């Protein structure tokens, strides 16, 4: 299955904007909303989205999960703000009565360790999370069996579980309201495509962008929010990024014998994960050979369900031996091959080019904090609420990866 975009293009209303954002999905919408909502920012904002149907973007293929179980403090803090923003969406949007209450289904993540080495990693990470106020607990195999009798824990040493502000939520609603509210605050969204960028003679600034429809638009700041296509956008400014599209598979299934309680988002030691999803269950995984794919390649691999996912979840939960596949889809991670963490902030050589890229599967849950941070960076020249500088492009140039042990 491939998606191609043959939609009519729309022209912007002006020839110059203070901020031009390339990509209008989750991050383009988040950054534009936080900028427009910032009382200290009064500039003009243009968001250019090549696929205004959003049918092929990562945002619509997300599983809408959120967790605090990371090994680095800043990632925990980022998710904690994300949880607060989701739960208090109406308050953050000025008590607009149209904005729905958006709960987090806090079934929690349950990491299962099948070795003493991995168990030690979970314990170390739990200490970081606890210092941030997260409710993560380390469970023995017996504890897990007591709380969730349906698991097979014969090969399990321990687990890590947190049921406070950890689980999943309706990411589509968050995206919808960011976009809607940003438009009402004056942000201009156009269905179009940036096809080239023009830099000054020194190559130190992007002065304008050319759209597919032919217009040349001047910009004060340019933001790359292009998801898996990030490097295609950055190359227009002469910038290379270690970001590529990688497939991730999601399966929705019904169980002949439903579980008697909610299934936490369970990360099996094999890497397959599963959770309750309304009246059904959801499972997901990466392919065994995890390589870059074409940007429009969403072709399913039916063997993954039959030969990998089903056997693994049936082994972990014997009640899942009798299940029926209801739906499935393929999405893309914007995969940062350098260290699987965000690349954020101004580029070191092209001084008005801002990167919001490479989230490697963490994008939705991190989008509130990252959108707020970019708004601060543009408005004040610095991060204020959270220091997001560890995600700067400079670390790639220094060859100093930001090591995060809790990557799914």
N, C-alpha and C positions, 0 to 999 in steps of 0.2 A: 504494500500500500504506500503510495506517495501522494503528497499534497503539492499542488502548484497553485500559485496565486495569480489569477487573471481578473482582478477587480479594477473597477474604474479608479483613476487617481483624482485627488482633489488638491487644489492649489491653496497655499496659505494666504491669509488676508493681507500680510505685510511683507516687506522685503528684508526686514532686519528684526532680530530678536535678541534679547539679552541672553537667553538660554535656549539652545536647541537640543532636544533629547532624541536620540536615534533608538527607537523601540518603544512601543506603547503598552506592552503587557504589564506584568506585575511590577517590575522595577521602574519602567518609564512612568507608570501611574503613581507609584509610591513616591518617587522623587518629586514629581511635578506637584503632587498634593501637598507634601510637606513644605515645599518651597512656597506655593501659593498661600498656604495657611500661616506661614511665618510672618508676623506683623512687621518685621524688620526688613523684609524683602519686598520690593515694589517693582520688580522688573517684568518684562514680557517673556512668556514661555511658549515654545512650539514643540509639540511631540509629533514625530513622524513615525508612523507605523505602516510597514509594508503589507501587512495582512490584517486589515481592520475587522475581519471576521474572527480572528484569533483562533481559528480551527486547528492550526498546526503549531501553535506556540507551546512552550513548556508549561505555561500557566494553566492551560485547560487540561493538561494531562497529569497535573500534580495529584498526589494522594492527600494533600492538605494536612500534613502531620506537624506536630511541634513537640520539642523535647528540651529538657535542660541537661540531659545526660551527655555532657561533653567533658573532655579532659582539661580544657583550658578555660580559665576564668572568664575571659572576654566573651567566649562563645556562650557560656552559661548566662552571662548578663544580657547578651543580645537577645536570647530566647526569653528571658524573664520579661524584658520590655515588650517583646512580641506578644507574650501571653496577656500582659496587662492591657495592651492596646486592643487586642481582639475582644477581651471580656468587657472592655469599657469603650467600645467603638462609638456608641452614640455620644458619650461624654466627650471623647476626643474630637468628634465632629460637631461640637457646639450645641449639644443637646437637641439636635435636629430630630423631630419626632418621626420623620420618615425612615430614619436609620434603624434597622432591627437590632434587637439584642442578639449577640453572637456568642453562644456558649462554646466552651472547650469540652469535648467528651473525654474526660480525664480517666481513661482506662489505663493510662501509663504505658511506658515502654518497659519491656522485660528483656534484658540482655541475658542470654544463657551462656555460661562458660563451661567448656568441657575439658579444661586443663587448668592446672594450678597457675601456670603462667598468665593465662587470660583472666583467671580469677583475681590475681594480684593487680592486674591493670584496672579491673573494675573497682577494686577496693581503693586504689590510689585516686581514681577519678571521683569516686564517691566522696572522698575527703575534700576535694576541690569544690564539688557541688554543695556539700554541706556548709562549707565556709561562706558560700554565696546565699545560703538560706534555702536551698532546694531540699525537698523531702525524700531524697533517694535513700533507699535501704538496701543493704546487702543481705540476700537470703541464701540459706543453705538449700541443698536439694530437697531436704525434708520439709523446710519451710514452704518451698514452691509447691510441693505435692499437697501440703496441707491447705494452702490457699486456693490452689487450682488442681483438683484431683485428676483432671483429665490428661495432664501432661505425662509423657514417658520421660523420667529423669534418671534412668539407669546410667547414662553416660555423663550426667551433669554434675559439676563440682559446686557451682554456686550461680547466683543470678543477681542482677541489679534492677531495682524496680522503683518507680516514682509515680504516684497517682495524683500529684498536685500540679495542676496546670500543665499536664503532659498527656498527649493523646492526639486527637485530630479535631478539626473545625471546618466550617464551610469557607474555604479559601475563595471560591467564586464570588461570594457575597462581599468579602473584603475588597477584592479586585474591582467589582462593580461599583462600590461606593467610593473608592479612591478616584476612579475615572470620572464618575458622575459629579462628585463634589469638586474635583479639580476643574472640570469644565465650567461649573457654576461660579468658580472663583476667578475665571478668566483665562485659564489655560486653553490653548488652541490645539486640538488633535486633528491631524489630517491623515487620510489614507493615501500614502505616497511612499516613495523610497528614496533614500539618499544614495546617489550613485557615484559621487565624487566629492572630494574636499579640496579646498584651495588654501594653501598655507602662505605666510608671508615669505619674503626673500630669504630670511634666516632659517626658515623651517620651524620656528619656535612657537608659532600660533596658527590655529585654524581660523582663517578670516571669513570663510563662507563655505556653504555646501551647495551642491547642485542636485536638484530633485529629478526624479524620473520624468516628470511632466515638463521639465525644461527650466523651471525657475532657479535663479541663483539667490540664496538667502544668506545674508550676513549674520554672524553670531558673535556674541561676547564670550560665551562659554559653550562648549560642545560636550555632551554626555553620551557615553556609549552604554546603552541599556539593551543590547541586542541579543541577550541570552546565548544560546549555542552558536549564533552567528557572530559572536563578538569580534573574532579576528578578521572577518570580512570587513567589518566597520573600521576597526583600528588600522588596517592596512591602507585605507584611504588617507590616513594621516601619517603614514610611514612607520607605524608602530606594530611590532609583533607581539602576540599574546599566546601563552600556552593554554589555550582554551579550544576545545573541540566537542562536537556532538557525540554522545554515546547513548546507546539504547538502554532503556529500562522497561521491564515488562510488568504489567499489572493484570491480575486475574481476580474476578469476582465469582464466588462459588456458593452454592447452597449445600447444606449438610443434611443427610438423611436422618442423622441423630444430632440435632442442635445441642450445643453446650448449655449447661444449666446456669451459666453466668457469662458476663462479658469477657471476651478474649483480649488481653492486653496486646499492644503491638509487640509481638514476640520476635526477637532477632535470634534465629537458630544459629548455632555455631557454623553451619554451612553457608550462612549469608542470606538464606531465604527468610523473608519476614512475613508475618500474617497478623490480622487483627479482625475484630468485629467491625462490620460495616452495615449498620442498620439491621435489616432482617437477614442479611447475608454475611459473608466473610470475604476479606480481601487478602491476597497474597501477592508478593512481588519479589523480584530478584534482578540481578545483572546477568548478562550472558556469561557462559563459561570462558569464552574468549572475548574479552572486553576491549574492543578497538573502536577507533573513530569510524563513523558512518557518514554517508552523504546527508546533507542538511535536510533533504526532503524524503529521506528513507525512514518510513514508519512500518516497514514490512514485518508482520508477525512471524514468530517461529513456533509453530504448534508443538514441536518436539519438546520445547522447554517445559511446557505444562505437563505433558504426558510422562516424560522421562526424568525430569528433575524435580519440579515443584511438588506435584502430587505425591510422589514417593516420600519426599522429605517431610511434608506436613502430616502425612499419614503415619509416619514413624514417630513424630513428636507428639501427635494427638491421635491415638488409635481410632477414636470416634470419627475421624476424617477419612477413614478408608472408603466410606460410602458417601461420595460428594458428587455434585453436578456443576460443571462449569456454566455460568450464566452469562458472563461477559468478559472481555479482555481488551486491552489496548497497549500500545507502545508509545512511550514518551522519550524525550531526550534530556539527559543531563547536560548542562553547560559545564563540562568537566575540565577542571584546572589540572593539567597533567603535572604541574610543578609540585603542588602540595594539597590539592583538593580543598582549598579554602578560598574565600573571596579575594578578588583583586579590586581594591577600592581607593578612590581619591585621584588627585592630579597626577598626570604622567610627569616624569622627571625632565624630559626634554621638550615635549610639546605642552607648554605651560597652561593652556586653557582647555586641555583635553582631560575630561574626568572619566575614570573607569568605574563601572559598577558591574563587574563580570566574574565568571568562574566559580559560581556558588556550589557546584558539584552535588546538587541534591538538597542543599540547605536553604535554597533561595526563598521559598515562601515564608518559612518561620523566621527568617532573618530580615525580611523586607521592611517591617516597621522601623527597626533600629537603624538599618542601613539607609533608608530613605530619609529619616530624621538627620542622620549624620551628614549626608551629602548636602542637605539643606543648610545645616550649620556651616559646613565648609565653604559653600558659595557665599553665604550671607556674612559670616564673621571671619572667614579665613582660617578657621580652626574648628576642631571637634569640641563640643562642650559637654553634652550629657554623658557620653561614653567615648573614651579614647580609642578610636578605630584605626590608629596609625599602624598597628601590627600587620594590617592587611594591605599596606601600601605597595605600589609597584616596585619600589626601591628594593624590597627584599629579594625580588627575582633577579635584579641586576647584581645584588650582593651574593647571590646563590645561598641564601639563608632561608630555607623552608620554614613556614609556620606549622609546626608539628601538632596535629590534632589526632589523638588515638581513636576517638569515637567517630569513625567514618563508616557510613552504611552504603 
